[in-house]
């Protein structure tokens, strides 16, 4: 199996690139953000619980996120692999993901991190709010908190994958197709190892 964690701050382009990568490599694209937003729209108990956190730009607690993701992974027992978009966001989630995949006889192939500076991220998030109807992206204080939470709580997850020799950084600035080519170059190298 090819299992990729596509990593980066809010607005780095994870959703856009994950969809393209899933298609190219025949992977199941699992976006915790999309899954939570669906639960919130449907007003499920999980969605209502998550909404209290996402409305403030905070991370949904590990236990809730892990439970959600494990149930999604188990829905695809014959998958060729997964691209994890927005997960893991903490070291506890990375450990839980490893355990979940080990139970399937697999593991994470690599973490590919889209790297971009905060000013560019803010510009992208504002554009995303205008084009995608995501009201949470339209409030500057929520956007700033989301970026701060990423630096404080999420960015350290990269160290977990660095220690395992699975971290690959990719320049996330440029046109969508340029960035996609950079990502494919890294993933193709991982596949041949």
N, CA, C and O atoms as a DFTB+ gen file, in Angstrom:
772 C
 N C O
     1  1       0.843      -1.198       0.000
     2  2       0.000       0.000       0.000
     3  2       0.877       1.247       0.000
     4  3       1.961       1.271       0.585
     5  1       0.384       2.269      -0.664
     6  2       1.021       3.578      -0.646
     7  2       0.157       4.467       0.248
     8  3      -0.979       4.787      -0.101
     9  1       0.694       4.861       1.389
    10  2      -0.030       5.693       2.343
    11  2       0.747       6.981       2.562
    12  3       1.879       6.971       3.043
    13  1       0.110       8.097       2.196
    14  2       0.783       9.397       2.230
    15  2       0.054      10.326       3.190
    16  3      -1.171      10.441       3.158
    17  1       0.827      10.986       4.042
    18  2       0.297      12.091       4.832
    19  2       0.667      13.353       4.071
    20  3       1.849      13.662       3.919
    21  1      -0.337      14.089       3.588
    22  2      -0.071      15.384       2.964
    23  2      -0.255      16.426       4.055
    24  3      -1.344      16.586       4.607
    25  1       0.819      17.125       4.351
    26  2       0.919      17.956       5.541
    27  2       1.157      19.402       5.153
    28  3       1.701      19.682       4.085
    29  1       0.760      20.302       6.002
    30  2       1.037      21.713       5.798
    31  2       0.040      22.560       6.549
    32  3      -0.964      22.059       7.055
    33  1       0.321      23.842       6.617
    34  2      -0.558      24.751       7.346
    35  2      -1.870      24.978       6.605
    36  3      -1.998      24.603       5.440
    37  1      -2.856      25.597       7.284
    38  2      -4.102      25.936       6.609
    39  2      -3.806      26.839       5.416
    40  3      -3.029      27.787       5.528
    41  1      -4.421      26.549       4.285
    42  2      -4.225      27.359       3.096
    43  2      -3.042      26.946       2.240
    44  3      -2.767      27.582       1.223
    45  1      -2.334      25.890       2.635
    46  2      -1.154      25.454       1.875
    47  2      -1.528      24.760       0.569
    48  3      -0.687      24.623      -0.319
    49  1      -2.771      24.325       0.445
    50  2      -3.195      23.645      -0.776
    51  2      -3.362      22.151      -0.624
    52  3      -3.394      21.429      -1.621
    53  1      -3.471      21.669       0.610
    54  2      -3.583      20.230       0.849
    55  2      -4.792      19.612       0.156
    56  3      -4.681      18.559      -0.473
    57  1      -5.944      20.264       0.269
    58  2      -7.157      19.709      -0.340
    59  2      -7.056      19.618      -1.847
    60  3      -7.394      18.593      -2.440
    61  1      -6.592      20.689      -2.465
    62  2      -6.436      20.722      -3.923
    63  2      -5.467      19.643      -4.380
    64  3      -5.771      18.874      -5.292
    65  1      -4.313      19.587      -3.752
    66  2      -3.281      18.630      -4.166
    67  2      -3.658      17.196      -3.809
    68  3      -3.352      16.275      -4.566
    69  1      -4.312      16.993      -2.677
    70  2      -4.719      15.635      -2.291
    71  2      -5.640      15.014      -3.326
    72  3      -5.479      13.848      -3.687
    73  1      -6.604      15.791      -3.804
    74  2      -7.540      15.267      -4.807
    75  2      -6.796      14.859      -6.074
    76  3      -7.087      13.812      -6.652
    77  1      -5.843      15.672      -6.507
    78  2      -5.063      15.358      -7.715
    79  2      -4.183      14.127      -7.493
    80  3      -4.073      13.268      -8.369
    81  1      -3.565      14.048      -6.332
    82  2      -2.687      12.906      -6.037
    83  2      -3.492      11.607      -5.908
    84  3      -3.060      10.554      -6.378
    85  1      -4.658      11.688      -5.272
    86  2      -5.500      10.498      -5.123
    87  2      -5.866       9.939      -6.487
    88  3      -5.842       8.727      -6.700
    89  1      -6.203      10.828      -7.405
    90  2      -6.555      10.388      -8.759
    91  2      -5.346       9.781      -9.467
    92  3      -5.451       8.710     -10.065
    93  1      -4.217      10.448      -9.403
    94  2      -3.024       9.956     -10.114
    95  2      -2.560       8.591      -9.616
    96  3      -2.199       7.725     -10.413
    97  1      -2.569       8.400      -8.304
    98  2      -2.013       7.169      -7.732
    99  2      -3.072       6.137      -7.329
   100  3      -2.729       5.077      -6.806
   101  1      -4.342       6.432      -7.565
   102  2      -5.404       5.483      -7.227
   103  2      -5.592       5.294      -5.733
   104  3      -5.858       4.185      -5.269
   105  1      -5.455       6.380      -4.979
   106  2      -5.563       6.327      -3.524
   107  2      -6.922       6.836      -3.060
   108  3      -7.592       7.588      -3.768
   109  1      -7.315       6.421      -1.875
   110  2      -8.514       6.960      -1.243
   111  2      -8.099       8.242      -0.519
   112  3      -7.178       8.235       0.298
   113  1      -8.785       9.335      -0.829
   114  2      -8.497      10.635      -0.224
   115  2      -9.362      10.793       1.019
   116  3     -10.589      10.831       0.931
   117  1      -8.709      10.885       2.183
   118  2      -9.433      11.101       3.431
   119  2      -9.040      12.467       3.989
   120  3      -7.905      12.671       4.419
   121  1      -9.981      13.384       3.975
   122  2      -9.783      14.725       4.514
   123  2     -10.592      14.848       5.790
   124  3     -11.822      14.850       5.755
   125  1      -9.900      14.951       6.917
   126  2     -10.639      15.075       8.175
   127  2     -11.498      16.334       8.174
   128  3     -12.607      16.327       8.709
   129  1     -10.996      17.417       7.577
   130  2     -11.796      18.643       7.513
   131  2     -13.092      18.427       6.757
   132  3     -14.158      18.836       7.218
   133  1     -13.009      17.776       5.582
   134  2     -14.224      17.506       4.798
   135  2     -15.173      16.582       5.552
   136  3     -16.389      16.774       5.537
   137  1     -14.601      15.581       6.210
   138  2     -15.437      14.622       6.946
   139  2     -16.146      15.326       8.099
   140  3     -17.339      15.118       8.320
   141  1     -15.405      16.165       8.836
   142  2     -16.042      16.914       9.925
   143  2     -17.094      17.880       9.391
   144  3     -18.175      17.987       9.968
   145  1     -16.794      18.594       8.283
   146  2     -17.774      19.534       7.729
   147  2     -19.057      18.805       7.310
   148  3     -20.157      19.331       7.481
   149  1     -18.910      17.590       6.759
   150  2     -20.096      16.805       6.385
   151  2     -20.910      16.468       7.632
   152  3     -22.134      16.599       7.633
   153  1     -20.234      16.037       8.687
   154  2     -20.942      15.718       9.935
   155  2     -21.613      16.967      10.518
   156  3     -22.712      16.884      11.065
   157  1     -20.949      18.123      10.400
   158  2     -21.528      19.371      10.907
   159  2     -22.774      19.737      10.099
   160  3     -23.797      20.106      10.674
   161  1     -22.692      19.636       8.756
   162  2     -23.860      19.931       7.898
   163  2     -25.031      19.016       8.231
   164  3     -26.186      19.443       8.265
   165  1     -24.706      17.735       8.477
   166  2     -25.765      16.757       8.768
   167  2     -26.202      16.782      10.225
   168  3     -27.118      16.058      10.614
   169  1     -25.549      17.615      11.032
   170  2     -25.874      17.783      12.453
   171  2     -25.853      16.463      13.210
   172  3     -26.700      16.208      14.066
   173  1     -24.865      15.623      12.880
   174  2     -24.694      14.377      13.623
   175  2     -24.138      14.719      15.010
   176  3     -23.614      15.815      15.207
   177  1     -24.246      13.804      15.963
   178  2     -23.660      14.076      17.286
   179  2     -22.157      14.410      17.194
   180  3     -21.670      15.303      17.886
   181  1     -21.439      13.683      16.334
   182  2     -20.018      13.947      16.136
   183  2     -19.816      15.350      15.555
   184  3     -18.915      16.077      15.972
   185  1     -20.655      15.718      14.599
   186  2     -20.561      17.036      13.973
   187  2     -20.851      18.165      14.948
   188  3     -20.158      19.182      14.950
   189  1     -21.866      17.989      15.769
   190  2     -22.199      19.023      16.749
   191  2     -21.072      19.196      17.767
   192  3     -20.768      20.313      18.186
   193  1     -20.464      18.096      18.155
   194  2     -19.345      18.162      19.094
   195  2     -18.144      18.868      18.452
   196  3     -17.500      19.706      19.083
   197  1     -17.852      18.524      17.199
   198  2     -16.713      19.120      16.498
   199  2     -16.930      20.608      16.226
   200  3     -15.976      21.385      16.266
   201  1     -18.166      21.012      15.950
   202  2     -18.465      22.389      15.588
   203  2     -18.021      23.388      16.653
   204  3     -17.559      24.482      16.326
   205  1     -18.158      23.022      17.900
   206  2     -17.747      23.914      18.980
   207  2     -16.274      24.273      18.898
   208  3     -15.878      25.371      19.293
   209  1     -15.465      23.366      18.395
   210  2     -14.021      23.611      18.262
   211  2     -13.705      24.351      16.968
   212  3     -12.958      25.329      16.977
   213  1     -14.270      23.887      15.855
   214  2     -13.910      24.468      14.560
   215  2     -14.395      25.911      14.423
   216  3     -13.765      26.706      13.726
   217  1     -15.502      26.260      15.077
   218  2     -15.999      27.632      15.002
   219  2     -14.998      28.640      15.561
   220  3     -15.007      29.810      15.178
   221  1     -14.134      28.180      16.468
   222  2     -13.126      29.061      17.069
   223  2     -11.767      28.932      16.386
   224  3     -10.830      29.658      16.718
   225  1     -11.660      27.999      15.427
   226  2     -10.372      27.773      14.765
   227  2      -9.475      26.838      15.550
   228  3      -8.286      26.726      15.251
   229  1     -10.026      26.163      16.554
   230  2      -9.249      25.229      17.368
   231  2      -9.270      23.834      16.754
   232  3     -10.127      23.515      15.929
   233  1      -8.312      23.009      17.172
   234  2      -8.289      21.617      16.728
   235  2      -9.361      20.827      17.461
   236  3      -9.626      21.058      18.640
   237  1      -9.973      19.893      16.744
   238  2     -10.893      18.951      17.368
   239  2     -10.036      18.003      18.205
   240  3      -8.975      17.583      17.742
   241  1     -10.460      17.651      19.423
   242  2      -9.631      16.791      20.294
   243  2      -9.248      15.463      19.621
   244  3      -9.983      14.916      18.799
   245  1      -8.065      14.977      20.009
   246  2      -7.513      13.757      19.420
   247  2      -8.488      12.590      19.439
   248  3      -8.697      11.939      18.415
   249  1      -9.080      12.322      20.583
   250  2      -9.932      11.139      20.730
   251  2     -11.055      11.146      19.701
   252  3     -11.349      10.117      19.093
   253  1     -11.675      12.290      19.506
   254  2     -12.773      12.431      18.555
   255  2     -12.277      12.270      17.118
   256  3     -12.908      11.580      16.317
   257  1     -11.156      12.900      16.792
   258  2     -10.591      12.838      15.447
   259  2     -10.125      11.424      15.111
   260  3     -10.376      10.936      14.010
   261  1      -9.460      10.774      16.035
   262  2      -8.952       9.414      15.819
   263  2     -10.114       8.454      15.574
   264  3     -10.071       7.631      14.659
   265  1     -11.141       8.569      16.394
   266  2     -12.316       7.700      16.248
   267  2     -12.936       7.865      14.862
   268  3     -13.298       6.882      14.214
   269  1     -13.054       9.097      14.421
   270  2     -13.621       9.386      13.109
   271  2     -12.764       8.787      11.998
   272  3     -13.282       8.116      11.105
   273  1     -11.468       9.025      12.050
   274  2     -10.600       8.577      10.970
   275  2     -10.508       7.050      10.902
   276  3     -10.529       6.478       9.812
   277  1     -10.408       6.395      12.046
   278  2     -10.348       4.928      12.038
   279  2     -11.592       4.333      11.395
   280  3     -11.504       3.355      10.653
   281  1     -12.754       4.922      11.678
   282  2     -13.984       4.391      11.066
   283  2     -13.979       4.611       9.558
   284  3     -14.495       3.775       8.815
   285  1     -13.411       5.713       9.094
   286  2     -13.319       5.972       7.651
   287  2     -12.362       4.999       6.972
   288  3     -12.686       4.455       5.916
   289  1     -11.194       4.772       7.557
   290  2     -10.203       3.854       6.968
   291  2     -10.811       2.459       6.815
   292  3     -10.608       1.798       5.797
   293  1     -11.545       2.022       7.816
   294  2     -12.124       0.671       7.793
   295  2     -13.219       0.514       6.729
   296  3     -13.606      -0.606       6.398
   297  1     -13.713       1.627       6.200
   298  2     -14.718       1.560       5.132
   299  2     -14.105       1.126       3.803
   300  3     -14.839       0.816       2.865
   301  1     -12.766       1.098       3.703
   302  2     -12.089       0.800       2.435
   303  2     -11.090      -0.356       2.612
   304  3      -9.882      -0.147       2.494
   305  1     -11.579      -1.560       2.890
   306  2     -10.665      -2.675       3.158
   307  2      -9.830      -3.108       1.950
   308  3      -8.803      -3.766       2.120
   309  1     -10.248      -2.755       0.744
   310  2      -9.494      -3.171      -0.449
   311  2      -8.732      -2.012      -1.092
   312  3      -8.285      -2.120      -2.234
   313  1      -8.583      -0.910      -0.367
   314  2      -7.897       0.268      -0.920
   315  2      -6.445      -0.053      -1.263
   316  3      -5.794      -0.851      -0.589
   317  1      -5.949       0.590      -2.335
   318  2      -4.534       0.462      -2.720
   319  2      -3.652       1.329      -1.836
   320  3      -2.429       1.183      -1.817
   321  1      -4.291       2.232      -1.107
   322  2      -3.589       3.142      -0.219
   323  2      -4.443       4.358       0.054
   324  3      -5.538       4.509      -0.487
   325  1      -3.922       5.218       0.902
   326  2      -4.664       6.395       1.330
   327  2      -3.792       7.633       1.224
   328  3      -2.566       7.568       1.322
   329  1      -4.454       8.758       1.023
   330  2      -3.798      10.045       1.210
   331  2      -4.548      10.725       2.343
   332  3      -5.746      10.988       2.242
   333  1      -3.836      11.002       3.408
   334  2      -4.405      11.608       4.604
   335  2      -4.180      13.112       4.531
   336  3      -3.045      13.587       4.564
   337  1      -5.267      13.845       4.432
   338  2      -5.256      15.297       4.261
   339  2      -5.806      15.908       5.549
   340  3      -6.997      15.791       5.841
   341  1      -4.929      16.561       6.317
   342  2      -5.370      17.160       7.571
   343  2      -5.290      16.213       8.747
   344  3      -5.869      16.482       9.799
   345  1      -4.599      15.134       8.591
   346  2      -4.435      14.142       9.656
   347  2      -3.125      13.420       9.423
   348  3      -2.838      13.059       8.281
   349  1      -2.336      13.196      10.415
   350  2      -2.497      13.562      11.821
   351  2      -2.088      15.005      12.089
   352  3      -1.259      15.577      11.383
   353  1      -2.690      15.575      13.124
   354  2      -2.369      16.948      13.527
   355  2      -1.663      17.002      14.871
   356  3      -1.241      18.073      15.308
   357  1      -1.533      15.875      15.520
   358  2      -0.797      15.812      16.787
   359  2       0.003      14.509      16.794
   360  3      -0.266      13.598      16.011
   361  1       0.983      14.433      17.683
   362  2       1.770      13.196      17.792
   363  2       0.892      12.026      18.218
   364  3       1.093      10.903      17.755
   365  1      -0.079      12.273      19.094
   366  2      -0.983      11.189      19.517
   367  2      -1.762      10.651      18.313
   368  3      -1.984       9.444      18.209
   369  1      -2.173      11.532      17.412
   370  2      -2.869      11.082      16.208
   371  2      -1.942      10.299      15.293
   372  3      -2.367       9.327      14.669
   373  1      -0.674      10.708      15.205
   374  2       0.292       9.976      14.369
   375  2       0.494       8.566      14.902
   376  3       0.560       7.610      14.129
   377  1       0.592       8.435      16.205
   378  2       0.762       7.113      16.835
   379  2      -0.487       6.256      16.587
   380  3      -0.374       5.069      16.281
   381  1      -1.669       6.857      16.719
   382  2      -2.916       6.119      16.481
   383  2      -3.037       5.696      15.020
   384  3      -3.509       4.597      14.729
   385  1      -2.615       6.558      14.107
   386  2      -2.652       6.219      12.684
   387  2      -1.724       5.044      12.394
   388  3      -2.099       4.124      11.667
   389  1      -0.527       5.067      12.952
   390  2       0.401       3.945      12.778
   391  2      -0.228       2.645      13.268
   392  3      -0.125       1.614      12.603
   393  1      -0.878       2.692      14.430
   394  2      -1.506       1.486      14.988
   395  2      -2.645       1.005      14.102
   396  3      -2.795      -0.197      13.882
   397  1      -3.442       1.924      13.597
   398  2      -4.563       1.571      12.715
   399  2      -4.055       0.892      11.451
   400  3      -4.577      -0.149      11.052
   401  1      -3.039       1.475      10.818
   402  2      -2.498       0.903       9.584
   403  2      -1.778      -0.415       9.848
   404  3      -1.857      -1.338       9.038
   405  1      -1.079      -0.508      10.973
   406  2      -0.402      -1.766      11.319
   407  2      -1.424      -2.900      11.428
   408  3      -1.138      -4.040      11.064
   409  1      -2.610      -2.579      11.929
   410  2      -3.681      -3.568      12.019
   411  2      -4.137      -4.050      10.656
   412  3      -4.758      -5.106      10.544
   413  1      -3.830      -3.276       9.612
   414  2      -4.158      -3.653       8.240
   415  2      -2.928      -4.214       7.521
   416  3      -2.973      -4.502       6.325
   417  1      -1.827      -4.365       8.270
   418  2      -0.598      -4.868       7.663
   419  2       0.118      -3.832       6.815
   420  3       0.815      -4.179       5.861
   421  1      -0.052      -2.555       7.160
   422  2       0.534      -1.485       6.370
   423  2       1.159      -0.431       7.275
   424  3       1.197      -0.590       8.495
   425  1       1.652       0.654       6.661
   426  2       2.247       1.753       7.414
   427  2       2.244       3.006       6.536
   428  3       1.887       2.949       5.359
   429  1       2.642       4.125       7.115
   430  2       2.778       5.369       6.359
   431  2       4.018       5.260       5.482
   432  3       5.093       4.903       5.965
   433  1       3.872       5.568       4.189
   434  2       5.004       5.544       3.257
   435  2       5.838       6.802       3.412
   436  3       7.067       6.739       3.428
   437  1       5.164       7.960       3.527
   438  2       5.876       9.221       3.720
   439  2       4.917      10.306       4.151
   440  3       3.706      10.215       3.947
   441  1       5.494      11.347       4.757
   442  2       4.787      12.596       4.995
   443  2       5.374      13.592       4.013
   444  3       6.579      13.844       4.019
   445  1       4.523      14.159       3.168
   446  2       4.963      15.189       2.235
   447  2       4.372      16.506       2.733
   448  3       3.152      16.662       2.800
   449  1       5.247      17.452       3.083
   450  2       4.808      18.712       3.678
   451  2       4.885      19.852       2.676
   452  3       5.943      20.118       2.106
   453  1       3.768      20.519       2.466
   454  2       3.721      21.720       1.635
   455  2       4.181      22.896       2.495
   456  3       3.583      23.193       3.529
   457  1       5.237      23.552       2.061
   458  2       5.821      24.630       2.843
   459  2       5.487      25.976       2.212
   460  3       5.737      26.193       1.026
   461  1       4.913      26.889       3.021
   462  2       4.534      28.227       2.547
   463  2       4.576      29.190       3.729
   464  3       4.358      28.783       4.870
   465  1       4.855      30.467       3.460
   466  2       4.931      31.460       4.533
   467  2       3.542      31.978       4.895
   468  3       2.605      31.895       4.100
   469  1       3.426      32.516       6.111
   470  2       2.127      32.899       6.665
   471  2       1.377      33.940       5.834
   472  3       0.156      33.846       5.703
   473  1       2.079      34.936       5.264
   474  2       1.388      35.956       4.457
   475  2       0.693      35.323       3.255
   476  3      -0.438      35.681       2.927
   477  1       1.367      34.389       2.607
   478  2       0.770      33.684       1.464
   479  2      -0.425      32.853       1.921
   480  3      -1.440      32.792       1.227
   481  1      -0.312      32.217       3.076
   482  2      -1.416      31.405       3.594
   483  2      -2.655      32.264       3.835
   484  3      -3.766      31.872       3.477
   485  1      -2.462      33.441       4.444
   486  2      -3.596      34.329       4.701
   487  2      -4.282      34.736       3.388
   488  3      -5.510      34.739       3.303
   489  1      -3.482      35.078       2.366
   490  2      -4.054      35.456       1.063
   491  2      -4.874      34.302       0.478
   492  3      -5.982      34.506      -0.018
   493  1      -4.321      33.098       0.541
   494  2      -5.026      31.942      -0.022
   495  2      -6.329      31.664       0.724
   496  3      -7.346      31.348       0.107
   497  1      -6.295      31.780       2.039
   498  2      -7.492      31.484       2.827
   499  2      -8.593      32.495       2.527
   500  3      -9.762      32.122       2.436
   501  1      -8.240      33.757       2.374
   502  2      -9.234      34.784       2.010
   503  2      -9.844      34.445       0.647
   504  3     -11.060      34.527       0.478
   505  1      -9.017      34.067      -0.315
   506  2      -9.543      33.679      -1.643
   507  2     -10.447      32.455      -1.518
   508  3     -11.491      32.377      -2.167
   509  1     -10.040      31.504      -0.683
   510  2     -10.849      30.292      -0.490
   511  2     -12.210      30.646       0.110
   512  3     -13.223      30.065      -0.280
   513  1     -12.247      31.585       1.045
   514  2     -13.512      32.002       1.649
   515  2     -14.443      32.578       0.590
   516  3     -15.652      32.351       0.626
   517  1     -13.872      33.324      -0.352
   518  2     -14.675      33.945      -1.412
   519  2     -15.190      32.918      -2.416
   520  3     -16.297      33.056      -2.936
   521  1     -14.391      31.890      -2.686
   522  2     -14.753      30.959      -3.762
   523  2     -15.445      29.684      -3.289
   524  3     -16.165      29.060      -4.068
   525  1     -15.247      29.280      -2.037
   526  2     -15.764      27.967      -1.639
   527  2     -16.923      28.025      -0.657
   528  3     -17.464      26.987      -0.277
   529  1     -17.303      29.211      -0.247
   530  2     -18.428      29.299       0.682
   531  2     -18.110      28.768       2.061
   532  3     -18.995      28.261       2.751
   533  1     -16.854      28.878       2.476
   534  2     -16.481      28.438       3.827
   535  2     -16.447      29.664       4.733
   536  3     -15.447      30.382       4.753
   537  1     -17.512      29.914       5.477
   538  2     -17.591      31.132       6.285
   539  2     -16.505      31.201       7.362
   540  3     -16.125      32.294       7.781
   541  1     -16.007      30.062       7.810
   542  2     -14.954      30.067       8.828
   543  2     -13.670      30.701       8.303
   544  3     -12.843      31.167       9.088
   545  1     -13.497      30.722       6.981
   546  2     -12.303      31.315       6.376
   547  2     -12.424      32.828       6.193
   548  3     -11.448      33.475       5.815
   549  1     -13.585      33.399       6.449
   550  2     -13.796      34.818       6.182
   551  2     -13.485      35.701       7.390
   552  3     -13.439      36.924       7.253
   553  1     -13.274      35.125       8.542
   554  2     -13.033      35.910       9.746
   555  2     -11.536      35.956      10.052
   556  3     -10.952      34.929      10.399
   557  1     -10.906      37.125       9.929
   558  2      -9.451      37.236      10.117
   559  2      -8.946      36.686      11.447
   560  3      -7.875      36.081      11.496
   561  1      -9.705      36.889      12.529
   562  2      -9.244      36.402      13.842
   563  2      -9.244      34.878      13.893
   564  3      -8.387      34.281      14.544
   565  1     -10.199      34.241      13.212
   566  2     -10.235      32.771      13.164
   567  2      -9.075      32.260      12.311
   568  3      -8.416      31.284      12.671
   569  1      -8.829      32.920      11.184
   570  2      -7.720      32.528      10.303
   571  2      -6.397      32.647      11.053
   572  3      -5.572      31.735      11.009
   573  1      -6.193      33.771      11.741
   574  2      -4.947      33.964      12.481
   575  2      -4.796      32.914      13.576
   576  3      -3.704      32.387      13.789
   577  1      -5.894      32.611      14.272
   578  2      -5.824      31.587      15.312
   579  2      -5.500      30.230      14.705
   580  3      -4.724      29.464      15.277
   581  1      -6.088      29.926      13.550
   582  2      -5.841      28.643      12.899
   583  2      -4.359      28.497      12.534
   584  3      -3.779      27.426      12.710
   585  1      -3.753      29.565      12.029
   586  2      -2.325      29.532      11.682
   587  2      -1.475      29.399      12.951
   588  3      -0.500      28.648      12.973
   589  1      -1.850      30.134      14.009
   590  2      -1.108      30.045      15.280
   591  2      -1.207      28.639      15.872
   592  3      -0.217      28.098      16.364
   593  1      -2.399      28.052      15.824
   594  2      -2.586      26.684      16.337
   595  2      -1.737      25.705      15.531
   596  3      -1.147      24.781      16.091
   597  1      -1.676      25.909      14.217
   598  2      -0.835      25.039      13.386
   599  2       0.621      25.097      13.861
   600  3       1.237      24.056      14.092
   601  1       1.167      26.294      14.006
   602  2       2.574      26.430      14.410
   603  2       2.818      25.851      15.800
   604  3       3.842      25.209      16.037
   605  1       1.887      26.074      16.711
   606  2       2.070      25.628      18.093
   607  2       1.826      24.122      18.270
   608  3       2.615      23.433      18.918
   609  1       0.731      23.619      17.691
   610  2       0.290      22.253      17.992
   611  2       0.528      21.239      16.883
   612  3       0.795      20.070      17.164
   613  1       0.436      21.672      15.620
   614  2       0.483      20.722      14.509
   615  2       1.868      20.578      13.908
   616  3       2.304      19.461      13.631
   617  1       2.567      21.679      13.701
   618  2       3.893      21.617      13.058
   619  2       4.829      20.615      13.738
   620  3       5.609      19.965      13.041
   621  1       4.789      20.459      15.072
   622  2       5.678      19.474      15.699
   623  2       5.466      18.020      15.251
   624  3       6.342      17.180      15.454
   625  1       4.306      17.716      14.642
   626  2       4.075      16.350      14.147
   627  2       5.115      15.983      13.084
   628  3       5.459      14.813      12.920
   629  1       5.605      16.988      12.372
   630  2       6.632      16.723      11.358
   631  2       7.847      16.049      11.989
   632  3       8.490      15.214      11.353
   633  1       8.165      16.402      13.225
   634  2       9.312      15.779      13.913
   635  2       9.114      14.278      14.091
   636  3      10.077      13.513      14.040
   637  1       7.878      13.857      14.299
   638  2       7.556      12.433      14.445
   639  2       7.975      11.675      13.173
   640  3       8.569      10.599      13.243
   641  1       7.650      12.264      12.012
   642  2       7.973      11.617      10.739
   643  2       9.433      11.833      10.333
   644  3      10.016      10.998       9.641
   645  1      10.020      12.946      10.761
   646  2      11.460      13.136      10.531
   647  2      12.242      12.040      11.248
   648  3      13.161      11.448      10.683
   649  1      11.866      11.779      12.496
   650  2      12.554      10.761      13.292
   651  2      12.429       9.379      12.659
   652  3      13.311       8.535      12.816
   653  1      11.331       9.153      11.945
   654  2      11.115       7.867      11.274
   655  2      11.723       7.845       9.872
   656  3      11.639       6.832       9.178
   657  1      12.336       8.961       9.449
   658  2      12.923       9.044       8.106
   659  2      11.889       9.128       6.999
   660  3      12.175       8.767       5.858
   661  1      10.681       9.605       7.323
   662  2       9.595       9.626       6.334
   663  2       9.148      11.029       5.947
   664  3       8.169      11.174       5.215
   665  1       9.834      12.061       6.414
   666  2       9.445      13.444       6.131
   667  2      10.075      13.927       4.836
   668  3      11.271      13.737       4.612
   669  1       9.264      14.559       3.975
   670  2       9.740      15.156       2.727
   671  2       9.100      16.538       2.596
   672  3       7.877      16.648       2.509
   673  1       9.910      17.583       2.583
   674  2       9.398      18.938       2.410
   675  2       9.337      19.309       0.940
   676  3      10.227      18.958       0.166
   677  1       8.279      20.025       0.555
   678  2       8.085      20.451      -0.832
   679  2       7.680      21.923      -0.822
   680  3       6.838      22.337      -0.026
   681  1       8.282      22.702      -1.705
   682  2       7.933      24.113      -1.852
   683  2       6.472      24.213      -2.288
   684  3       6.104      23.730      -3.359
   685  1       5.641      24.842      -1.455
   686  2       4.219      24.955      -1.732
   687  2       3.815      26.264      -2.382
   688  3       2.630      26.592      -2.430
   689  1       4.796      27.027      -2.889
   690  2       4.509      28.303      -3.536
   691  2       4.610      28.110      -5.049
   692  3       5.548      27.487      -5.545
   693  1       3.636      28.651      -5.768
   694  2       3.633      28.556      -7.221
   695  2       2.262      28.166      -7.731
   696  3       1.280      28.148      -6.989
   697  1       2.219      27.857      -9.010
   698  2       0.966      27.427      -9.631
   699  2       0.630      26.004      -9.192
   700  3       1.521      25.227      -8.850
   701  1      -0.646      25.671      -9.204
   702  2      -1.117      24.351      -8.758
   703  2      -0.368      23.231      -9.476
   704  3       0.074      22.276      -8.837
   705  1      -0.220      23.337     -10.801
   706  2       0.439      22.269     -11.566
   707  2       1.925      22.158     -11.239
   708  3       2.468      21.054     -11.211
   709  1       2.588      23.285     -10.992
   710  2       4.008      23.248     -10.603
   711  2       4.179      22.483      -9.296
   712  3       5.048      21.621      -9.170
   713  1       3.334      22.818      -8.330
   714  2       3.415      22.179      -7.012
   715  2       3.095      20.693      -7.147
   716  3       3.747      19.855      -6.523
   717  1       2.095      20.368      -7.961
   718  2       1.722      18.974      -8.182
   719  2       2.904      18.172      -8.735
   720  3       3.156      17.052      -8.291
   721  1       3.622      18.740      -9.694
   722  2       4.792      18.048     -10.257
   723  2       5.856      17.807      -9.188
   724  3       6.466      16.738      -9.144
   725  1       6.076      18.798      -8.328
   726  2       7.049      18.627      -7.240
   727  2       6.629      17.483      -6.316
   728  3       7.453      16.660      -5.918
   729  1       5.339      17.441      -5.982
   730  2       4.835      16.378      -5.113
   731  2       5.005      15.007      -5.767
   732  3       5.444      14.056      -5.119
   733  1       4.658      14.908      -7.048
   734  2       4.773      13.626      -7.760
   735  2       6.224      13.154      -7.816
   736  3       6.488      11.958      -7.693
   737  1       7.151      14.066      -7.998
   738  2       8.571      13.692      -8.025
   739  2       8.967      13.033      -6.710
   740  3       9.646      12.006      -6.705
   741  1       8.544      13.622      -5.600
   742  2       8.871      13.063      -4.276
   743  2       8.188      11.710      -4.085
   744  3       8.821      10.754      -3.637
   745  1       6.914      11.626      -4.418
   746  2       6.167      10.374      -4.215
   747  2       6.708       9.266      -5.112
   748  3       6.811       8.119      -4.678
   749  1       7.054       9.592      -6.348
   750  2       7.619       8.579      -7.235
   751  2       8.934       8.036      -6.678
   752  3       9.220       6.848      -6.830
   753  1       9.729       8.876      -6.042
   754  2      10.977       8.401      -5.429
   755  2      10.677       7.467      -4.248
   756  3      11.367       6.466      -4.052
   757  1       9.662       7.797      -3.477
   758  2       9.283       6.958      -2.326
   759  2       8.794       5.600      -2.821
   760  3       9.124       4.566      -2.242
   761  1       8.005       5.608      -3.896
   762  2       7.461       4.356      -4.436
   763  2       8.535       3.398      -4.910
   764  3       8.348       2.183      -4.855
   765  1       9.657       3.926      -5.376
   766  2      10.705       3.055      -5.911
   767  2      11.654       2.535      -4.853
   768  3      12.501       1.689      -5.139
   769  1      11.523       3.028      -3.641
   770  2      12.432       2.573      -2.565
   771  2      11.989       1.237      -2.035
   772  3      12.621       0.692      -1.131
